[in-house]
Amino acid sequence: MKKIVTLMLAVMVLIPTYALAQQESPINSFEDIVGLLTKAIQWMYTIFFIVAVGYILLAAYYFLTSGGDKIKVGEAKKKLLYAVIAIAVALVASGVSSIVASVLSQ
């Protein structure tokens, strides 16, 4: 069963990647490179936010399974705080990149 699930996940990841790899013409201008980098950054932000949500869910799991132990509750609070700080930093970084892009395009 594990092999089937692993194979299904691999197919789900690789098929869209293969489809995105198909290009009609090679990259031949600066705008194409900027567009490619922009898409790569957008993918990185998406992956980052998915990981951050997973980390928040992990912190929630630690809260639920702590059993009232103050040390475990403290660890869960730290994990939640770090996840929220990471999301805030990512949002600020995306805002700064948008501001810099608009200033440079003028």
N, C-alpha and C positions, 0 to 999 in steps of 0.2 A: 504494500500500500504506500509505503514511504517513497519507493521508486516512482510510482505513478504520479504522486503529488509533486515530487521534485521535477519530473519530466514535464508535467503540465505547467508548473511555474516557469520553467526554463523556456518553454514554447511561448508562454504569454509575454515574457520579457524580450525574447529574441525576435519574434516576428515583427512587432512594431519597430524595433531597432533596424531590422533589415529593410523595412519599407521606407524608413526615413533616410536610409543610406543611399537610396536610388536618386540620382541626380541626372538632369537632362544635359547640363553643360557644366564644365569645370568652373571653379571660382576664378573670376578674372577681373574683379574690380574691388576697390576699397569698400564700397557699400555692401558688397556680398560678404566680405570678411566681417564687417561690423554687424551685419544681420546674423551671421553664423554665431558670432560671439554673444550677441544679445540672446539668441535662442538657447545657447549653452548656459548662460547665466540664469535664464528663466527656469531651465530644467534643474539647475543646482538649487535654486530657491525652493522649488517644489519639493525636491527630495529632502531638503533641509527641514521644511515645515512638516513633512510626513514623519521624519525622525523625531522632531520636537513633540509632535502629538503623541507618538509612541512613548517618549520619555515621560510625558505627563500621565499617560495611562499607567506606566510602570510605577510612578510615584503614587498614584491612586491605589494600585495594588498593594504597595508597601503600607499605605495608610490602613487599608482594610485588613491586612494580615498581621499588623503589629500587635494586636491583642492588648492594646493599652500600654505597651512597653514604651516608656518615654524616650529611650534611645532610638528605637526604631521609628517612632513618630517624628523625632528630630531629623533623622536621616531622610525620611520621606518629604518633610518640609524643605530640606535643603535641595533635594532633587527637583521638587516643584519650583522652587525659587530660581534655580539654575536654568530650568527650561523656559520660564517666563522671561528671564534676562536675555537668554539666547534669542528668543523670538523678537524681543524689543530691539536688540542690536541688529538683527537681520532686517527688520522693517526700517530702521534708521539708515542702514547701509543701502537699501534699495532706494530710499528717498534721496540720499546724497548722490547716488549714481544718476538718478533722473535729473536732479538739479544741475550736475556737472555736464550732462549730455545736452541739456537745453542751453546752457551758457556757451558751450563750445560750438553749437550749431548756429549761433547768431553771428 
